Each structure stands twice: as C-alpha cells, then as structure tokens.
Amino acid sequence: MAALQHGFVDPAVFESLQAKIDDDTKVKDEIRDVCHNLDKQVKLTYAVSPAVEQVSTAIVPAIQSQISALVAVAYQHPFYKFNQMWTRHMQDAAFAVVLCGWLGGFGRGREGGLLTIDDVGHVLKVPVNIKERDAFHLTIEEYLHALISLIDELARFARNSVTLGNYQRPLVISQFIKDLHAGFQILNLKNDSLRRRVDSIKYKVREVEDVIYDLSLRGLLVEKPALAGAS
C-alpha cells in the first residue's frame, strides 16, 4: 500500500538527473563562451593576412590564450564528452597557425612551408593525437581540416596576388596545393565530412591553374621561378 501511496518511482531519481543536466549545461556554457572568443581571434586572421607579422605576433598569442582557457575547462571532463563543441574551433585555430607558417612566420623566413601536426601542437601548446590517455589534444582530423582551409585561403591569395601585381606567388601556391592534393590521395579517410572536403581540393587546384593560365596569356609570366625550394 505504501507503494501505491507514494508511487513506484522516487522523484529523487529525476532530481538527481536534473542536477547532472544543470552541471553539464554550465560546462557547455563555459565552453561556448571560450569558443566564441576563440572564433573572434581566428577571424582576425582573414582580416590581416597575408600580413605575417600581425598574424604571428598579435593574433597567434591571442589564440594561444583562448586555447589555454578551453583546456582549463576541458581537462575537468572526459575528452569525448564535449569535444564536438570545440572541434571546429580547433580546426580554425590550427588553420591560423598553418597559414602563418606558410607565410613564413615562426622564424621560417619564406613563403611555402608546411607545418606538421606536431609543429601546430607546439604553437598552440597542446598535445596531438593522444591515444594512451583521456586528455585534451589536437586530433589528426582537425589538422587535416586546417590544411584544407589553408588550400581554400591560398586559392584566394592567388587571385588577390595578381591584383596586387605579384605574379610569382600564384606559381608557388599552385605547386604547394598540388603537393598537398597528392598527399591527401595517399590517405584512406573514414570521416565523411573530411572526405567531402578533400574531394573539393581538385577544384582549388584548377582554380589556381586558371589564374596562372590567364597570366601566361597576358604575357606576365616572363620567367617561371624554380619551385623545388618553395616547400
């Protein structure tokens, strides 16, 4: 009879669940705020590139600061519980770093270099591709997405460079994008969104080739530079 009077389900069960939901909501709000601030810094990369000094000396440190704030929240919880909230933002942060590296930042001195995933992790001050423990890290997928974003931005650079009278940069960009495209063909990708983006690289290759073809028709490619040392 006591069961009939008080019901079969203890309300405390749902009160406990609500408390857990409230805790998760608080964490998500913290992560969302940090990611919003991180986004603002990454967007500045598009505004000032290819001004490598501004990217490397002002924007990258600000990105590092926001990544540190994100890590401080994320380390308190299992990595894969909330990582979908920040994975796109980590891709964008990694893109800002590889773009700066390509432009010759971080002491590299000349355009055309590719930062490895370990290089990017070092700049962002986070470990990469951790398998042996549950901790915040930069994933391989995030790095690969960053490289595709780099290709997209370099295709834009190729067009803008012509407008600014720099007819050599499209040649360097063309070779670099082709090299990256060839590298991606080696990978057996399981991630659907990543695979779709990889499929789009061929259009960027063609886009830059069209820029170079137009330059050649206009007689603006007097001498093709040696590209072997560009990478």
C-alpha positions as CSV (number, residue, x, y, z in Angstrom):
1,M,0.0,0.0,0.0
2,A,2.9,2.3,0.7
3,A,4.0,1.9,-2.9
4,L,0.5,2.9,-4.1
5,Q,0.5,6.0,-1.9
6,H,3.9,7.3,-2.8
7,G,4.2,5.9,-6.3
8,F,6.6,3.5,-7.8
9,V,9.2,6.0,-8.9
10,D,11.2,8.0,-6.4
11,P,11.2,11.7,-7.6
12,A,14.8,11.9,-6.2
13,V,15.9,9.9,-9.3
14,F,14.8,12.7,-11.6
15,E,16.0,15.4,-9.2
16,S,19.5,13.8,-9.4
17,L,19.3,13.7,-13.2
18,Q,18.3,17.3,-13.3
19,A,21.3,18.2,-11.2
20,K,23.6,16.4,-13.7
21,I,21.9,18.2,-16.6
22,D,22.4,21.5,-14.9
23,D,26.1,20.7,-14.3
24,D,26.5,19.8,-18.0
25,T,24.7,22.9,-19.1
26,K,27.1,25.0,-17.0
27,V,30.1,23.4,-18.6
28,K,28.7,23.8,-22.1
29,D,28.1,27.5,-21.4
30,E,31.7,27.9,-20.3
31,I,33.0,26.1,-23.4
32,R,30.7,28.1,-25.7
33,D,32.0,31.4,-24.3
34,V,35.6,30.4,-24.8
35,C,34.9,29.1,-28.3
36,H,33.2,32.4,-29.1
37,N,36.2,34.4,-28.1
38,L,38.5,32.0,-30.0
39,D,36.4,32.5,-33.1
40,K,36.8,36.2,-32.9
41,Q,40.6,35.9,-32.8
42,V,40.7,33.4,-35.7
43,K,38.5,35.7,-37.9
44,L,41.1,38.4,-37.5
45,T,43.5,36.1,-39.4
46,Y,41.4,36.6,-42.5
47,A,41.4,40.3,-42.0
48,V,45.1,40.8,-41.7
49,S,46.6,38.0,-43.8
50,P,49.0,38.0,-45.6
51,A,50.5,40.4,-43.0
52,V,52.5,37.6,-41.4
53,E,53.9,39.8,-38.6
54,Q,50.4,40.7,-37.4
55,V,49.3,37.1,-37.5
56,S,52.4,35.7,-35.7
57,T,52.9,38.5,-33.1
58,A,49.4,39.5,-32.3
59,I,46.7,37.0,-33.3
60,V,48.5,33.7,-32.6
61,P,49.3,34.7,-29.0
62,A,45.6,35.6,-28.5
63,I,44.6,32.3,-30.0
64,Q,47.0,30.5,-27.6
65,S,45.4,32.3,-24.7
66,Q,41.9,31.2,-25.7
67,I,43.1,27.6,-26.2
68,S,44.6,27.6,-22.7
69,A,41.2,28.8,-21.4
70,L,39.5,26.0,-23.3
71,V,41.9,23.4,-22.0
72,A,41.3,24.6,-18.4
73,V,37.6,23.7,-18.8
74,A,38.0,20.6,-20.9
75,Y,40.6,18.9,-18.7
76,Q,38.0,18.5,-16.0
77,H,35.9,16.2,-18.1
78,P,36.3,13.2,-20.4
79,F,37.6,14.4,-23.8
80,Y,34.9,12.9,-26.0
81,K,32.0,14.1,-23.8
82,F,32.2,17.7,-25.1
83,N,34.8,17.6,-27.9
84,Q,32.2,18.1,-30.6
85,M,31.6,21.6,-29.2
86,W,35.1,22.7,-29.9
87,T,36.4,20.6,-32.7
88,R,35.5,23.1,-35.5
89,H,37.1,25.8,-33.4
90,M,40.3,23.8,-33.1
91,Q,40.3,23.3,-36.8
92,D,40.1,27.0,-37.3
93,A,42.8,27.7,-34.8
94,A,45.1,25.2,-36.4
95,F,44.3,26.8,-39.8
96,A,45.5,30.2,-38.4
97,V,48.8,28.6,-37.4
98,V,49.5,26.7,-40.6
99,L,48.6,29.9,-42.6
100,C,51.1,31.9,-40.5
101,G,53.7,29.1,-41.1
102,W,53.1,29.1,-44.9
103,L,53.5,32.9,-44.9
104,G,57.0,32.4,-43.4
105,G,56.1,33.1,-39.7
106,F,57.6,31.4,-36.7
107,G,61.1,32.2,-37.9
108,R,60.7,30.2,-41.2
109,G,61.5,33.3,-43.2
110,R,60.0,32.5,-46.6
111,E,56.6,31.5,-48.0
112,G,55.6,28.0,-48.9
113,G,56.4,25.9,-45.9
114,L,54.1,23.3,-44.3
115,L,53.8,23.0,-40.6
116,T,53.4,19.4,-39.3
117,I,50.7,18.5,-36.8
118,D,53.5,18.4,-34.2
119,D,54.5,21.9,-35.1
120,V,50.9,23.1,-34.8
121,G,50.5,21.4,-31.4
122,H,53.7,23.1,-30.3
123,V,52.5,26.5,-31.3
124,L,49.1,26.0,-29.7
125,K,50.7,24.4,-26.7
126,V,48.5,21.3,-26.7
127,P,49.4,17.6,-27.3
128,V,48.5,16.0,-30.5
129,N,46.7,12.7,-31.4
130,I,46.7,11.3,-27.9
131,K,45.8,7.6,-27.7
132,E,47.1,6.3,-24.4
133,R,45.1,8.6,-22.1
134,D,41.9,10.7,-22.0
135,A,43.1,14.3,-22.3
136,F,42.6,17.3,-24.4
137,H,44.5,17.2,-27.7
138,L,44.6,18.3,-31.4
139,T,43.3,15.5,-33.5
140,I,44.6,14.4,-36.9
141,E,41.2,15.2,-38.4
142,E,41.3,18.7,-37.0
143,Y,44.8,19.2,-38.5
144,L,43.7,17.8,-41.9
145,H,40.6,20.1,-41.9
146,A,43.0,23.0,-41.2
147,L,45.1,22.1,-44.2
148,I,42.1,22.1,-46.5
149,S,41.1,25.5,-45.1
150,L,44.7,26.6,-45.9
151,I,44.2,25.5,-49.5
152,D,41.0,27.4,-49.8
153,E,42.7,30.6,-48.5
154,L,45.7,30.2,-50.7
155,A,43.4,29.9,-53.8
156,R,42.1,33.3,-52.8
157,F,45.6,34.6,-52.3
158,A,46.5,33.6,-55.8
159,R,43.8,35.8,-57.2
160,N,44.5,38.7,-54.9
161,S,48.2,38.5,-55.6
162,V,47.6,39.1,-59.3
163,T,45.6,42.2,-58.4
164,L,48.5,43.4,-56.3
165,G,51.0,42.8,-59.1
166,N,52.6,39.8,-57.5
167,Y,52.8,37.3,-60.4
168,Q,55.2,34.9,-58.8
169,R,53.1,33.9,-55.8
170,P,50.4,32.0,-57.8
171,L,53.1,29.7,-59.2
172,V,54.3,28.9,-55.7
173,I,50.8,28.4,-54.5
174,S,49.9,26.2,-57.4
175,Q,52.8,23.8,-56.7
176,F,52.1,23.8,-53.0
177,I,48.4,23.0,-53.4
178,K,49.3,20.2,-55.9
179,D,51.7,18.7,-53.5
180,L,49.1,18.8,-50.7
181,H,46.5,17.3,-53.0
182,A,48.8,14.4,-53.9
183,G,49.4,13.9,-50.2
184,F,45.7,13.6,-49.4
185,Q,45.3,11.0,-52.1
186,I,47.5,8.7,-50.0
187,L,45.1,8.8,-47.1
188,N,42.3,6.3,-46.6
189,L,39.8,8.6,-44.9
190,K,36.8,7.3,-43.0
191,N,35.5,10.7,-41.9
192,D,32.6,11.7,-44.3
193,S,32.9,15.4,-43.9
194,L,36.7,15.3,-44.3
195,R,36.4,13.1,-47.3
196,R,33.9,15.5,-49.0
197,R,36.3,18.4,-48.4
198,V,39.2,16.5,-49.8
199,D,37.2,15.9,-52.9
200,S,36.8,19.7,-53.3
201,I,40.6,20.2,-53.4
202,K,40.8,19.4,-57.1
203,Y,38.6,22.4,-57.9
204,K,41.0,24.7,-56.0
205,V,43.9,23.2,-58.0
206,R,42.1,24.0,-61.2
207,E,41.2,27.5,-59.9
208,V,44.8,28.4,-59.3
209,E,45.8,26.8,-62.6
210,D,43.3,29.1,-64.4
211,V,45.0,32.1,-62.7
212,I,48.4,31.1,-64.0
213,Y,47.0,30.3,-67.5
214,D,45.5,33.8,-67.6
215,L,48.8,35.3,-66.5
216,S,50.6,33.4,-69.3
217,L,48.1,34.6,-71.9
218,R,48.7,38.2,-70.8
219,G,52.5,37.7,-71.0
220,L,53.0,38.4,-67.4
221,L,54.9,35.2,-66.6
222,V,58.2,36.2,-68.1
223,E,60.3,33.7,-66.2
224,K,59.0,30.8,-64.2
225,P,60.8,30.6,-60.8
226,A,62.4,27.4,-59.5
227,L,59.8,25.9,-57.2
228,A,61.7,23.0,-55.8
229,G,62.8,25.0,-52.8
230,A,59.4,26.6,-52.2
231,S,58.3,23.8,-50.0
